[in-house]
Amino acid sequence: MHIHILGICGTFMGGIAAIARESGHTVTGCDQDVYPPMSTQLESQGIELIAGYSPEQIRLQPDIFVIGNVVTRGNPLMEEILNRNLPYISGPQWLSENILRHRWVLAVSGTHGKTTTSSMLAWILDYAGLNPGFLIGGIPENFGISARIGNTSPFFIIEADEYDTAFFDKRSKFVHYHPKTAILNNLEFDHADIFTDLAAIERQFHHFVRVIPNNGLIVANGKDPNLKHVLKQGCWTPVEEFGTESGWHTKGRADNMIDIYCNETFHGSLQWDLLGEHNRMNALAALIAARHAGIPINIGIEALAQFKNVKRRMEKRGTVNGVSVYDDFAHHPTAIQTTIEGLRTHTGKARIIAVLEPRSNTMKMGVWKDSLAKSLSEADQVLCFTRDAHWAKDAILPLHNKARCFDDLNQLVQAIAVIAEPDDHILIMSNGGFGGIHEKILSALERT
């Protein structure tokens, strides 16, 4: 088939493009912003990219148009597709019908940790020689790519996002995936642009649970009350819990060694470099899910000892004059807090300078104004880029003199360079590119 993808440069749709091309389809695509690295990655795979959504693209005459959820009514190409009654389908539905239907799908859902846990799970299966397919919303450093089909394996790992599917399908993406193994990592309110309240998200998770077969497995965070509420609405699948003393849990040591237990039974020790309690929880979820696919816990532990994390998850971008600069995707108060706490376990009493861009739609709307200051409180200095989130200026007032706001990116960079001292750790948190701030800070530090 020839498929033409609208919104191809997003991580998810770009992953679909790569998998479709690997499957033997002719793939073309378009997006409003076509630029590296996604454009380079796709073009290297023989995928033709078109900048913008010109209606003339229908002259390509693809067999079907695959529509990303970035596309809305009023999009000129989409309007032409509708006017001409041309065949179209959402990305998740195309993936379900063409790739996932005959696979053992392992889906990783949750407000936080989906990308990291999916990457861990894919790596465990790969380490065990199972050559899984996967589609992940980031780039696992063990693989260097975000998606592959894994033709020789029945297993396919997918990051199961609760965001809506398309403008014509307002269900969450994950209801299309029909997993046999499903991880429910955690659940909080998020995506205020499409969900009215927590109950609305819980309902989508309930719909997700309803399509998991009774010969499958749900791997659930036993500490999360919202997930418990979801499962009480109806569950037809065996559940294994993690994070509780009666289920799978860890006991940590000071030397980056964690002991893994199920109830009171010891299953092995994992020595690794990942930081924070959240990553321990992610590891437990991945180990249990891999065990359901036939991989013993001890093999999973061996794999995780060689896990290299995901780009933009506490990724060290460089060290200049003794100042370390990290990049992290955190953009929700819980993720911000756990990320800072995780870095603190590594840095001890050294200063942490937290640099935040409130960029997600939920952040821009000011939904987290009452919890933002608390999430940043463990940092020694806080600098917030408030150009698109002016509400944050008042929200961080409780942090007093250790917090400042900036509407100009260059001024923010210069302020960081002025206050940074040897042995400081600069933690940059954003779910976007943040104007290339990481390299700008490293360059500014070299000049000071």
Summary of the structure (lengths in Angstrom):
residues: 448
radius of gyration: 22.0
end to end distance: 56.1
largest distance: 64.4
contacts: 1554
relative contact order: 0.09
helix: 37%
strand: 24%
